[in-house]
Amino acid sequence: MIFGNKVIEKPLRWAMVGGGYGSQIGYIHRSAALRDFNFELLAGAFDVDPQKGKEFGVQMHVDSDRCYPDYKTMFAEDVKRPDGIQAVSIATPNGTHYEICKAALEAGLHVVCEKPLCFTSTEAEELAALADKNNKVIGITYGYSGHQMIEQAREMVADGALGEIRIINMQFAHGFHNVAVEANTASTKWRVDPKIAGPSYVLGDIGTHPLYLSEVIAPNLKIKRLMCSRQSFVKSRAPLEDNAYTIMEYDTGAVGTVWSCAVDAGSMHGQKIRIIGEKASLEWWDEHPNQLRYEVQNKPAQVLERGMGYLAPQAIAEDRIGAGHPEGLFEAWANLYRRFAMAMVAKDNKQETDFWYPDVKAGMEGVRWVENCVRSADDGGIWIDYK
């Protein structure tokens, strides 16, 4: 269990690009990063409007002279200081991620980036090579993977509790964009603009979340081929989709599906993953993240609860409060930021790590999956080999 014990010697000197006034995701980043005193917010380029960015930064107790007008100025100037930043989080619209991440790595900074990491596999490979060359970490905020019951599912699959994995059903299907809310909501407007959002809407924005959960829980499964169909039920969103179905075949013979949807009217969040093996199944739903449903054939279903002694040690290690008390998204993100910090310090000290976290490879795989889904859908929803 985490009691706030120090896991690195000194907090990493940290900055943000974006995440200013009105940014829900910026608040989540700060709450998670600052939770365990592994990061210290010292600088930022918080808004495209320099004055608004400075006002916001000062409210966050950042010195006004370190509230920069843009990320280029921050990377050029702040790293010269004896107390210059060591890491930066990117909480900006999709179309800016590649250039900001590249600039941060070239400035010698570790990066935590919102997904998608970029728009193409070529760009992702370039960023991965640059991170490796400069000995830096790129962390991707697949925040739901920080929930402890995902770790429990991973351990149960690895221990053979389910037997051979046959089927993985995934969905992230909410209903909040069942009409054209983007007409009056800036945070949605850019998500349905191909110039800013990239080649997809729901596939990249929400579909990659349960996909990454499947990669954590069953890391040995590799996609062999897939077929995708995507729709724009709110016609003004075309060519970007607000609904998509993806069917996948894995190299083991297992199969998987991902339903990515923003028009599931009445659904609150609707992110679920069900792992089906030859002996038993597991199901996790992010609206009830403290529970994991375990169903063994011919036995009563069990609901495993976060924080209990019968769980795997790895699933208890990042508990932040005793069993029975609910933990949520902020705790999950804090668990990931804790891992990001440990990975960054290990990288600086040229040490190996023995824990997983959503790293640059996870970011690359998300970009690759979206590329393949779009290619299949735009070719008529055909089966394609996974490239």
Secondary structure, DSSP 8 states (H G I E B T S, - for coil): ---S---SSS-EEEEEEE--TT-HHHHHHHHHHHTTTSEEEEEEE--SSHHHHHHHHHHTT--GGGB-SSHHHHHHHHTTSTT---EEEEES-GGGHHHHHHHHHHTT-EEEE-S-S-SSHHHHHHHHHHHHHTT--EEE--GGGGSHHHHHHHHHHHTTTT-SEEEEEEEEE--TTSS-GGGT-HHHHGGG-HHHH-S-SHIIIIIHHHHHHHHHHSTT--EEEEEEEEE-SSGGGTTS-SEEEEEEEETTS-EEEEEEES--TT-S--EEEEEEESSEEEEEETTSTTEEEEEETTS--EEEETT-TTS-HHHHTT--S-TTS---HHHHHHHHHHHHHHHHHHHHTT----S----HHHHHHHHHHHHHHHHHHHTTS--EE--
